[in-house]
Amino acid sequence: MEQPVVIEAAINGVTSKAKNPNVPRLPAEIAQDALRCLSAGAAIVHNHIDVVMVDGPTAAAHYLECWRPVWAAVPDALLYPTVNAGPVEQSFAHFPLLAAAGCRIGVVDVGSVNLGDFVYVNSRHDVDHQLQVCRESGLAPSLAIFEPGFLRIALRLWRAGRLPPGSMIKLYFGGEAGYLGGVFGLPPTKPAFEAYLSLLEGCPLPWSAAVIGGDIVESGIARWTLERGGHLHVGLEDWSGPGQPANEELVRAAVSLCADVGRPTASHAETVGLLGLATPA
């Protein structure tokens, strides 16, 4: 219970301003929102950009337009992107460029899933390529677990010694509001939570939980996660509920719950140490 909690803020995703005017979409908005979340207690910020069907250098340039103001104010802030569109060689082409600019966290998605009308496909070749990009670029992979099968594959990769240093398991529970109009995976319930924890038994990798299309705090997932030693993934990419909160409000709610449970929130240095992140060149 004394281990600091890494709070990650996923600040936009596919959430539109029509749904919540507080969601940041423009580069200046993303930078300002990221700084507010870091100030509120987040240790990591994850964002999407609105340009996806482009080459690696173009995607990297758009991310850096969002991130440079953040790094100017908070040097070495932990920021990371999502994947681009297209085949895996294109969809991951921006990661090495961002790593060279100071990014230290990457993405590995080990399976396929239906997200509304969109089928997110990751073949074995795709997964191998993602792992290679992260390893060669010195990026610590964020492993999104959309379905139980994803976790079983991730654990097999871990047992085989194939996960790059700094890998973190992200348990994504599917709320009723879903993602892109559909539902996926296990619901945010105690039996579903225990099912994931039973699969993780004996694995020392750090892990966090998120509720996509729901409320991680109101569902109980956040408290159960904190009580079992996990970390928290919050933000408007995931959140669905009454009202129109800002990302920093969701971060502050997570920080408040950490204090209630009796666990401190992780500082930048503590997060770097916990994940064993590489020092930027």
C-alpha positions in Angstrom: 0.0 0.0 0.0 3.0 2.3 0.2 3.9 2.0 -3.5 3.2 5.3 -5.2 0.4 5.3 -7.8 1.2 6.3 -11.3 -1.7 8.3 -12.7 -1.9 8.5 -16.5 -4.2 11.0 -18.2 -5.5 9.9 -21.6 -6.7 13.4 -22.6 -8.6 13.1 -25.9 -8.7 9.8 -27.9 -11.6 10.0 -30.3 -13.8 12.0 -27.9 -15.3 15.0 -29.8 -16.0 18.5 -28.6 -19.6 17.9 -29.4 -19.6 15.3 -26.6 -17.5 17.4 -24.2 -16.2 20.9 -25.1 -13.4 20.5 -22.6 -11.6 17.8 -24.6 -8.4 19.2 -26.2 -8.1 18.7 -30.0 -5.9 21.5 -31.3 -2.1 21.4 -30.5 -2.2 24.4 -28.2 -5.2 22.9 -26.4 -3.4 19.6 -26.0 -0.3 21.3 -24.6 -2.2 23.4 -22.1 -4.4 20.4 -21.0 -1.3 18.2 -20.6 0.3 20.8 -18.3 -2.8 21.1 -16.2 -3.0 17.4 -15.8 0.7 17.2 -14.8 0.1 19.9 -12.3 -2.9 18.1 -10.9 -1.0 15.0 -10.2 -0.7 12.9 -13.4 2.7 11.4 -14.1 2.1 10.4 -17.7 0.0 12.0 -20.4 -1.3 10.2 -23.5 -2.9 12.0 -26.5 -4.1 11.4 -30.1 -3.8 13.9 -32.9 -6.4 14.6 -35.6 -4.2 13.6 -38.5 -3.9 9.9 -38.8 -3.5 8.7 -42.5 -0.1 10.2 -42.9 3.6 9.2 -43.1 5.7 8.9 -40.0 7.6 12.2 -40.2 4.3 14.1 -40.7 2.7 12.3 -37.7 5.7 12.9 -35.5 5.7 16.6 -36.5 2.1 17.0 -35.3 2.8 15.3 -32.0 5.9 17.4 -31.4 3.8 20.6 -32.1 1.7 19.5 -29.1 4.6 18.4 -26.9 7.3 21.0 -27.3 5.5 23.6 -25.2 5.0 20.9 -22.5 8.7 20.0 -22.5 9.6 23.7 -22.4 7.7 24.0 -19.1 8.3 20.5 -17.7 11.5 19.1 -19.1 11.4 15.3 -19.7 7.6 15.1 -19.1 6.3 11.7 -19.9 4.2 12.0 -23.0 3.3 9.4 -25.5 1.3 9.0 -28.7 -1.1 6.5 -30.2 -0.6 4.5 -33.4 -1.1 6.0 -36.8 -3.3 4.6 -39.6 -2.3 2.1 -42.2 -0.2 -1.0 -42.2 2.0 -1.5 -39.1 5.2 -0.2 -40.9 3.3 3.1 -41.4 1.3 3.1 -38.2 4.5 2.8 -36.1 6.8 4.9 -38.3 6.5 8.0 -36.0 7.7 6.2 -32.8 11.4 6.1 -33.6 11.3 9.8 -34.5 9.5 10.7 -31.3 11.9 8.6 -29.3 14.8 10.6 -30.8 13.0 13.8 -29.7 12.7 12.6 -26.1 9.6 10.4 -25.9 10.2 7.4 -23.6 6.9 5.4 -23.8 5.6 3.4 -26.7 2.7 1.1 -27.6 2.3 -2.6 -28.2 -1.2 -4.0 -28.9 -1.0 -7.7 -28.9 -4.4 -8.7 -30.3 -7.4 -7.8 -32.4 -10.7 -6.4 -31.3 -14.0 -5.0 -32.6 -14.3 -1.3 -31.6 -17.8 -0.3 -32.8 -17.7 -0.6 -36.6 -13.9 -0.5 -36.6 -12.0 -3.8 -36.4 -8.6 -3.1 -34.8 -6.3 -5.8 -36.3 -2.9 -6.8 -35.0 -1.4 -10.0 -36.6 1.5 -11.9 -35.1 3.7 -10.1 -37.7 2.3 -6.7 -36.5 3.0 -7.5 -32.9 6.6 -8.6 -33.7 7.1 -5.3 -35.5 5.7 -3.2 -32.6 8.0 -5.0 -30.1 11.0 -4.5 -32.4 10.2 -0.7 -32.8 10.0 -0.3 -29.0 13.1 -2.3 -28.3 15.2 -0.6 -30.9 14.0 2.9 -30.0 14.3 2.4 -26.2 10.6 2.9 -25.6 8.8 1.3 -22.7 5.6 -0.4 -24.1 2.1 0.4 -22.9 0.3 -2.9 -23.4 -3.4 -2.2 -23.9 -5.5 -5.2 -22.8 -8.9 -5.0 -24.5 -9.8 -8.6 -24.1 -8.7 -11.5 -21.8 -6.9 -13.1 -24.7 -4.7 -10.0 -25.0 -3.5 -10.5 -21.4 -2.7 -14.2 -22.0 -0.6 -13.2 -25.1 1.2 -10.4 -23.2 2.0 -12.9 -20.4 3.3 -15.4 -22.8 5.6 -12.7 -24.3 6.7 -11.8 -20.8 7.5 -15.4 -19.9 9.5 -15.8 -23.1 11.5 -12.7 -22.3 10.3 -10.8 -25.3 8.8 -7.7 -23.7 11.1 -4.7 -23.8 12.1 -3.0 -20.5 9.6 -0.8 -18.9 6.5 -2.7 -20.1 3.3 -1.8 -18.3 0.0 -3.8 -18.5 -3.1 -1.6 -19.1 -6.3 -3.4 -18.2 -9.1 -1.8 -20.2 -12.6 -2.6 -19.0 -15.5 -1.9 -21.4 -18.2 0.4 -20.1 -21.7 0.5 -21.5 -21.0 3.6 -23.5 -18.3 1.6 -25.3 -15.8 2.8 -27.8 -16.7 4.1 -31.2 -20.3 3.1 -30.6 -19.6 -0.5 -29.5 -18.7 -2.5 -26.4 -15.8 -4.8 -25.9 -14.1 -6.9 -23.4 -14.9 -7.5 -19.7 -17.3 -5.1 -18.0 -16.2 -2.9 -15.0 -17.4 -5.3 -12.3 -15.7 -7.0 -9.4 -15.9 -10.6 -10.9 -14.3 -9.2 -14.1 -11.6 -7.4 -12.1 -10.8 -10.5 -10.2 -10.6 -12.6 -13.4 -7.9 -10.3 -14.7 -6.0 -10.3 -11.4 -6.1 -14.1 -11.3 -4.3 -14.1 -14.7 -1.8 -11.6 -13.5 -0.9 -13.6 -10.4 2.9 -14.1 -10.2 3.7 -11.5 -12.8 5.8 -8.6 -11.5 5.0 -6.2 -14.3 3.4 -2.9 -13.2 -0.3 -2.7 -14.2 -3.0 -0.1 -14.3 -6.8 -0.1 -15.0 -9.1 2.0 -17.1 -12.8 2.0 -17.9 -13.4 3.0 -21.5 -17.0 4.2 -21.9 -17.7 4.5 -18.2 -16.4 6.0 -14.9 -13.4 4.3 -13.3 -14.1 5.8 -9.9 -17.9 5.3 -9.8 -17.6 1.8 -11.0 -15.4 0.8 -8.1 -12.5 -0.3 -10.4 -10.3 2.5 -9.3 -10.6 1.7 -5.6 -10.1 -2.1 -6.2 -7.1 -1.3 -8.3 -5.5 0.9 -5.7 -6.2 -1.7 -3.0 -4.5 -4.4 -5.0 -1.3 -2.4 -5.9 -2.2 -1.2 -9.4 -2.1 2.2 -11.0 -4.8 4.4 -12.6 -5.5 5.4 -16.3 -8.0 8.2 -16.4 -9.1 11.0 -18.8 -11.6 12.1 -21.4 -10.5 9.5 -23.9 -12.2 6.9 -21.7 -14.7 8.8 -19.5 -18.4 8.7 -20.0 -21.0 9.9 -17.5 -23.1 12.9 -16.5 -21.8 16.4 -16.9 -18.8 17.6 -18.8 -15.7 17.4 -16.6 -12.2 18.6 -17.7 -9.3 16.2 -17.7 -7.7 17.8 -14.7 -10.9 17.2 -12.7 -10.6 13.5 -13.5 -7.0 13.5 -12.4 -7.8 15.3 -9.2 -10.5 12.8 -8.4 -8.0 10.0 -8.9 -5.5 11.8 -6.6 -8.2 12.2 -4.0 -9.1 8.5 -4.1 -5.4 7.6 -3.7 -5.2 9.7 -0.5 -8.4 8.1 0.7 -7.0 4.6 0.1 -3.7 5.6 1.7 -1.3 5.4 -1.3 0.8 8.4 -2.4 0.8 9.5 -6.1 4.0 8.9 -8.0 6.2 11.8 -8.9 8.0 12.1 -12.2 11.2 10.6 -10.8 9.3 7.8 -9.0 7.5 6.9 -12.2 10.8 6.8 -14.2 12.2 4.5 -11.6 9.2 2.3 -11.3 9.1 1.7 -15.0 12.9 1.8 -15.5 12.6 4.3 -18.3 15.5 5.2 -20.4 17.1 8.6 -20.1 16.5 10.8 -23.2 19.5 11.3 -25.4 
